[in-house]
């Protein structure tokens, strides 16, 4: 669970004087917990008794005496303090209090100069330019492994972030730490470190010149219209694809203005030149470290839109195909190897809901925290049972005129396939109601309508969540979606990815994205049903079985055929011996 801190201002923390207000503090910078306590004892702040108690708990947590515990060690391991207290069966209110006291101790250490202590220049200057403790911890970590700030790579940050999330820090907090470090790097003269900083260069559509903005708006409307006389049906864009097209144009325009410092760009014809687009692709791959595959996809979307839109018929786009073909794309074997490193066994994923349930049972959670854990458990159960695309999960409606999930009778002439238990229940009670889900053609990526019964493995935990927990998580207005964030709004793509990724990293040791769940479920299904691509295609909502075969059939190669033959021969031999 993420490291929870109670803000200053509660009954325990009120009245504490800042170190800068203390009259007799000696100038030496504290290195150990004992050093810090000795300084505080010289002019004890209000609440010193609770601080002393917390110090004793920290010593027990670290299993060493205060003079042997460095402040750096406390900072690096503070995420584990909560689990330590939970294992000691402390009540949640007490845990919050002690964590708050730990925060106060570290605040005192910061004011006494510890944050910059023992750091060589220019790392010291970087630490002075950040305020978040997570950013200070990141800088101190990098100072141990990187020769100087200019050599920081994105991989250095990712390694630190992975370890911190596994220890309990949230992904959003690691991003904030990176943001502060990026700002400090820029202030210290390392602004060219774009490979790490990933600065926002795209210019929003609203800030574009009038003609360019109007042209882009017309293009997006044309691509999304239900019917356009000069557009083939297959060229229509869903809102999410149109959003990507808009972002691509915003990025190219941002590159032209912010990087190339171009000024005479007022229309799409001015922007979509070979010189500017090729320069953008080169810069994105070489400087930003974007993958050739993603750039190939983006340029393909852009080229198709420019070529198809009648208003741009005079625009020269003949150079686009050669640009797209020249982009560096990893080989199929390299792609397979990279993807395989991100997989975990389906059997391991199946254990995750049980791990979450066990964690809930042993921890003393308040009602809202328990409800949040129940929400997470339901989401993981959903992903291993119904591997939907994350957009359908986060936008899934449970109320309103057209809910995606509802409980009701099955229509008499419905084409829904019914499992045996449903048929038996309908025979006993013709008016029986069942949990169902449905999505319109506009709500699925492949443009197909979906209507099915919810697997019984999900109905129990769904009903428990809806009746017992969901209302505890609402802030004010109900967004009407099955899942929502802490602000009471539907989850965003980033929030779903972080929630699922953090859970799998913490409990399984490897980050698994919601989309990766689809792959894992698909491969597990095919291992047990090697030739049943049709069922898998329907489970994944593919409109064409060839898509399923192309995507997942590659996992089954010649070695799979040999293995199947071996099993078949074993079966034949066993039948012969039994006769």
QUIQUIKA-V744928 format. One record per backbone hydrogen bond with DSSP energy under -1.0 kcal/mol. CO is the residue of the C=O (numbers start at 1). NH is the residue of the N-H. If there is no record, write none. Layout:
# QUIQUIKA-V744928
co=(CO,CO)
nh=(NH,NH)
This chain:
# QUIQUIKA-V744928
co=(10,13,18,19,31,32,33,34,35,36,37,45,47,48,49,50,51,52,53,54,55,56,57,58,59,59,65,66,69,70,71,72,73,77,78,80,81,82,83,84,85,86,91,92,93,94,95,96,97,98,99,100,101,102,103,104,105,106,107,108,109,110,116,120,120,122,123,124,126,127,132,133,134,135,136,137,138,139,142,148,149,153,154,155,156,157,158,159,160,161,162,163,164,170,171,172,173,174,175,176,177,178,179,180,181,182,183,184,185,186,190,192,193,193,194,199,204,205,209,210,211,212,213,214,215,216,217,218,219,220,221,223,228,232,233,238,239,240,241,242,243,244,245,246,247,248,249,250,250,251,252,253,254,255,255,256,263,267,268,271,273,274,275,276,277,278,279,280,281,282,283,283,284,291,292,293,294,295,296,297,298,299,300,301,302,303,304,305,309,310,312,317,319,320,321,322,324,331,332,333,334,335,336,337,339,340,345,346,349,351,352,353,354,355,356,357,358,359,363,366,367,368,369,370,371,372,373,374,375,376,377,378,379,380,382,386,389,390,391,396,397,397,404,406,408,411,419,420,421,422,423,424,425,429,434,435,436,437,439,440,444,450,452,455,458,459,460,461,462,463,464,465,465,469,470,480,485,489,492,493,494,495,496,497,498,499,500,501,502,503,504,504,513,515,516,517,518,519,520,521,522,523,524,525,529,531,532,533,534,535,536,537,544,545,546,547,548,549,553,557,558,559,560,561,562,563,564,565,566,567,568,569,570,571,572,573,574)
nh=(14,16,21,22,71,36,37,38,39,40,41,48,51,52,53,54,55,56,57,58,59,60,61,62,63,64,68,34,33,74,75,76,77,80,81,84,85,86,87,88,90,89,95,96,97,98,99,100,101,102,103,104,105,106,107,108,109,110,111,112,114,113,119,123,124,126,127,128,129,130,136,137,138,139,140,141,142,143,146,151,152,157,158,159,160,161,162,163,164,165,166,167,169,174,175,176,177,178,179,180,181,182,183,184,185,186,187,188,190,189,193,194,196,197,198,201,207,208,213,214,215,216,217,218,219,220,221,222,223,224,225,237,231,235,236,242,243,244,245,246,247,248,249,250,251,252,253,203,254,255,256,257,258,259,260,262,265,271,272,273,277,278,279,280,281,282,283,284,285,286,287,288,290,295,296,297,298,299,300,301,302,303,304,305,306,307,308,309,312,313,315,320,323,324,325,326,327,335,336,337,338,339,340,341,342,343,349,350,352,355,356,357,358,359,360,361,362,363,365,370,371,372,373,374,375,376,377,378,379,380,381,382,383,384,386,388,393,394,395,482,404,405,438,436,434,414,423,424,425,426,427,428,429,432,408,454,406,452,450,443,447,439,437,458,462,463,464,465,466,467,468,469,470,472,473,398,488,485,496,497,498,499,500,501,502,503,504,505,506,507,508,510,517,519,520,521,522,523,524,525,526,527,528,529,532,533,536,537,538,539,540,542,547,549,550,551,552,553,556,561,562,563,564,565,566,567,568,569,570,571,572,573,574,575,576,577,578)
